[in-house]
């Protein structure tokens, strides 16, 4: 057996249309269950939960309400046996009416945009007090990240909410009773958003289908002289919200990693190409060289590219085949490192994959010596970029999977047979065409899962693990 380039005739699911009119809906009962789950999870340590959100860090508030802060900051206060309080600015108060269950929505003008009208005086400490917070409250302050002790000079607990909010909260409560509770939502094992239900996982699959189809459209329409901005139009982005900006980059712009498409950067033969996008709950991104075959590369670059693409594919195959319920992040990390070597030496600067939800990066169990175990209900990205700027070579194949035990798969199948069938078709494609064998509980959400395109000028060529 060895890694080779292989011709494929078609992608999985290309003859099936996506029906977005009949997707599962997150209902009032679902949101109320999430509130109850949070209170139950933190019941031994907290009396109140204060969740911060803004335009960039919307996901935790959106998880409990279905709305995301736009333009402004927002706070959600949750207490057992009390109606939740949502604190928003002027532009958020009307939007909050979309929440499908009873909630106290309160305007705090300090969250509004600068110089908007202040028809009444609102004081945040008074609003927090009216929401039930006091000196006896034990508060889980939930932002969007929590910190390692090594991030700061002291071991004092840190919070990632704006100082003006923290000061008002500390006035109402006792600072000693404030704790960073972000782990309640984002911890890899117990976090609510790393333990997803069938509805959420189906929505992840639908998002992955759309993202992978959009990415493939861009790649199919590449031609010499096209600009990044022109190429990005083939994403055909619809009204579904994105979790990141589009990534369509050629030549040197690829090495900027997170650059937006530029209107004056034209594609040339031999360029490194990166193309991808992310609707909420998924991301698809592919990187390769814009040539039709290796003969269009000069000899030294050709040999370097061959070695890099083969090692990358084998490392990715190892990742996919190691992921399963009960495996630790360390086991996945070590298995990949055994093939790849130290990630930094192979141009990989970040983690070997991560969790995903409505925000693009939720958390990651894939780090050195990670004891965290993978479990049913996770949505995960296979995601590690290998970039060699000195050799002018890059490779990346980011796609999503979900992990679902048999019971959860049956729920998915019952709620959305089409979604389940698409994931099974991808599993078969990966096994039969690419030589990647997934555990029974691993279901791919992207039509491009496991596909490394070495030559962006010929998308029928992929890397595969084949018999001699």
N, C-alpha and C positions, 0 to 999 in steps of 0.2 A: 504494500500500500504506500502511496505517496501523494503529496500535494501537487496538483497539476492545474493548468487552465483547461476549462471545459466549455463547450458550446451548449447553450440551452435554447430551446425553441420558444418558450413562453414562460410567463410568471404564473404563480397560482392565483386563482380567483379572477382572472382577467375577463371572463365572460359573464360574471355575476355583477349586477348592479346593487349599489348600497341603498337600502331603504331607510332614510332618516326620519320618515314620518311616524314610524312605529317603534321608536326607541324606548327603553324603560325610562320612567320618570321618577325623580326623587320627590317623594310626597311629604306632606306635613308630618305624617306619622314617622317617616324616615328621619326627618330632622329632629323630631322630639325624642326619638330613640337615641340619636347621637348625643343629645343633651343629657339624657339619663345615663348613657354609657360613660360620659366624661365624669359626671358626678359620682358614679359608682367606682370608677377607676381611682379617683383621688380622694375618696371619702375618708380615709384614715389620716390624711395630711392637710386637707384644705376645707374651708367653709365657702369660699368664693373663688371664681375663676374670672380673670380679667384678660380678655383677648384683644390684642392690638392688630390693626391692619391699615394698610395704605395701598396706593396704586400698584406698587411692586410686590408688596407682601400681603396679598389679599386672601390667600388660600385657607387660612384657619377660620377666618370669619365666614368666608363663602361656604365652608364645610357645614357650618351650623345654621346658616340662613338662606343660602342660595343666591345671595347678592355679594358683590365685591366692591370695596371702596373705590370710587372713581373721583379723581381730582384731589380728594381730601383724606385725612386720617379718619379712623373710626375706632370705637371701643365697644366690645360686647361683654356685658357683665352677666354671669350665670351663677345662680344660687339654688340650692335644693328647695323645692316647694314654693318657689317664687317665679313670677313671669320674668323672663330675661329682659335686660335693658340694652338697647342699642343706641349708642351716642354717636351722632353724625353731624356734619356741617350742613350748610344751607342746601347744597346740591344733592346731598344724600337722603334728605328727609322724604322726598317724594319717591325716590327709588326704593326706600325701605318698605313701602306699601306692598311690594311684591312678595314679601315674606309670607308664607302660607299658613302661619300659625300665630297665636296671640303673642305680641311683643310690645314692650314699652319703647317707642322710638322718640328720642329726645334730641333737640338741636343744641349743640354747643357751638356758638359762633366762632370760637377760636380755631375750630377745625375748617372753617370756610376759607376760601381763597382771600388773599390780601385785599383789603379795602372794599370787600363786599359789605352791604348794609348790615348794621347791627341794630335792628328795630327794638330789641330788648337786651338787657344785660344778662348774660349767662356766665356763671362761674363754675369751672370744672369741679372744684372740690365739693360744691353744693350738690351738683348732679351725682357725683359718686356717692355722697352720703345718702341722697334720696334713693339710690339704687341698692342701698342696704349695707354699704361698706362702713366699718367703724374700727375703733381701736382694738376690738376683740377679734376682728376678722383675720383668718389665715388665708392668704391670697396666693393662688397660683397665677403668676404673671406670665402670659403666653405671648411671645413675640413670634419670631420665625427661626431663631437659632439659639442654641445654648453653647457653652464654651468649655474647652479643656482648661485645666489649671495652668497648662504651659502657655496659654494665650496672654496671660497677664503676669505682672511682677508679684502680685499677691494672690492669695487664695480666696479673697473676698468674692462673694457671689456677684455675678454680673447680669445686667438686664439689657435688652436691645430695643427698648422703647424710647421715644424721644424724652429728653430731660424735662421738658415742660410738663409732660404727663406724669413722669415719675415723681417730680416734686409735689404735685397736687395729690397723687396717690399716697405718698409718704406722709403728707400732712393729715390726711383722713385716717390712715391706718398707722400701724407701728412698723418701722422699717424691718425690725427683726422678724416680723410676721409675713414679709414678702419673700417669695421664692420663685425662681425661674421654673415655670411649669411646662415649658415647650415640649419636653419629652413626652408628656401625656398624649400628644398628638403625633409626634414625629419619631419617637424611639423605634428602632428597627424591629423590636420584638413585641412590646406592649402598646405602642402608639396606635391610636384609633385610625389614623390615616395610613398606617402600614398593614391594617387588617381590614381589607375591603370586602364588601358584599358582592353578590352576583351582579347586581345592577351596575355598581361602579366598575366592575371588571369588564362588563359588556361595553360600557361607554369608553373604556380604555381601548378596547379592540376596535371600535368604530373610529376613534380618533387615529389609531395607528394605521388603519386602512386608508384613511384620507391623507395622512401625512406621507405615507409611502407612495401612494399614487401620485401625489403632487411632486414629490422629489423625483420620481421616475420620469414624469413629464418634462421636467427641466432637463434632465440628462439626455432624454431622447431628442431634444431640440437644440442641443449645442452645435455650434458651427464656427469655423474660424471667423473672427471679426465681430462676433456678437458681444455685446457688453454685459456686464454683470446685471445691470438693471433690466436690460432687455430679456435676458434669460430668466430673471426672477418673475417676469409676467406669466410664465408658463406654470407657476405654482397655482394660479387661478384661485387665490384665497377667497373664501366665502365669509359670511358673517360670524362664524364660530370664532370665539376669542382665541388669540394666540397666547402661548406662555412665554415665547421669546420672539425676537424679530427674525425675519428670514435670513438664512445664511447662504448666499451664492457668491463665491469668491474664486478668482483666478490668479495664477502666478503668485507674486509676492503678497497679495492681499490675503491669500489663504493662511499665511503664517501669522497674521494678526489675530487669528483664532475666532474672534467674535465680531468681526467687522460686518456692517451692513453692505448690501450691493451698491456698487458705485456706477455712475452713468458714463464714465469715461475710461473704464478699464476693459480692454478688448481681449478676447480669448485668442490665443495663438497655439499653433501646433506644438506639442510637447509640454504645455503648461500643466501644473498641478491644478486640479479642479476640486472644489468643495461645494456641495449643494445639499440643502436640507431646510426643514421647517418644523414647527411644533404647534399644533393645536393643544389645548389643555388635555393632559393625561397621556401624551405621547410625544415622541420626537423621532424623526428619521433623518439621517445625515450620511452622505457617502463622499468619499474622497478617493481619487485616482489620478491617472495621467491622461491628458487629452491626446491620445494617439490611437491608431486603428490596431496596431500590433507592435511587438517589441522591435521590429525592424526599423521603425521610425525613431528609435532612440539610438544615440551614439553608444558604442560598445561598453564603456565603463558604466554609464548610467543604466544601461540595459541590465548588466549583471547585478548591480546594486539593487535595482528595482525587483529583479527576480527573487533575490534572497529576502528582501524586506517583505514583499507581498506573501511569499510562502510562509515565512515565520509568523507574520501577522495572522494569516488565515488559520494556521495550526493553533496559535494561541487563542483565537476566538472560538474555534471548534472545541478546545479544551474547556473554555469558560462555559459554553452552552451545555456540554456533556457532564460537567461537574455540578451544576446547579440542580438542586432537588430539595425536597422537604427534609429538614433535620441537619443539613450540611451547614457548617459554620462559614462565615466570611473568610476566615483564615484558610480553610480547606480549599475554597475556590481560588483565593489569592495564591496560595502555595502551588496549586496545580498549574496555574497560568505561568507563574514565575519559573517553574521547572522547564517550561518550553521556551518562554520569552527571554529569560534572564531577568536581571533587575529592570523594572519598568523604565526608570530614568535613563538607563543605558540604551533602551530601544526607542527613545524619543517620546515616552509616555510620561507626562508630568502629573496627571491627576489620577483619580481612583480607577479601578477596573470595573466600572459600572456603578449604578446608584438606583435608589428608589425614585419613583415619579408619581405625581398625582396631578391635581390641577396646576400646581407649580412645577417647574421643570426639574428641580433638584429638591427632593424631600429629605433624604439622608442617604448614607451608604453603609452597608455592612462589609464592603469589600476593601479591607485595609489590612496591613501587616498585623498578624497575631489577633485578628478580630475574633472574639468568642461568640458573636451574635449569630443565632441560628436562623436560617431561612424557614419560612412557614407558609402555609396555605393562606391566600388572600393578599399576597404581595403583588405589586406591579413594579417591574424592574426594567431598567435599560441596560443592555449590553453596550458599553460605551468606553472605549479607550482609543484615543488618537495617537498614532505614531507619526511624528513630524521630524524630518531631517532637512532642515533648511540648507545646510552646507552641501548636501547632495541633491537638493531640489527635488525631493521625493516626499510624498505624504500618503498615508492610507488611513481610512476610517470607515467603519461600517457600524453605525449606531442604529439599533432597532429595539423594540420592546418585547417583553414577555410578561405573562401573568403566571402565577403559581396557584394551582387549584387542586385540592384533593378530590376524590371521587364524588363526595357529597356536593361539593361546591360546583363541580363540573356538571352534575345533573341539574342543579339549579340554573346554571348558565344555559344549558341546552333547552330547558323548559321555557325560560324567559325569551331566549333569542336563538332559535335553531340555526338561523343564517350565520350569526356571529360564531357559534360553535363550529359549524361546518367549515367556515373560512379558516379557523385556527387549526382544525384537523388537516385541512388541505395543505397548509404551510408545513405542518409537521412532516407529512409525507414527502413534500417537495425537498425539505432539508435532508431527509434521510436518503431518498432515492437519487436526487440530483447532486447534492453537495456532500454527501457522506457524513452528515452531522446527525447524531442520534440523541434525541431528547428523552429525559425521563418522562414517565406517563403524566406527571402532574405539571409539566411545563408546556404552556401553550403560547405560540408566537402571535403577536398582534399586528405585525407588519408584513406586507406582501414581499418585502425585500429582506426578510430576516435571514441572517447568515450569508448574505451575498456580498462578496468583495469584487468590485469591478476594477481590474487593473488598468483596462484600456477604455476610457470614457468615449472613445470614438467607435467602439463596438460593444454595445451593451449585451450582446448575446454571449460574450465571453465572461465567465466567472471563475473564481478559484474553487476547487473541489478536492476532496480526498477520495481517490479512486484506487481500484485494484490495479496491480501491475498488468 
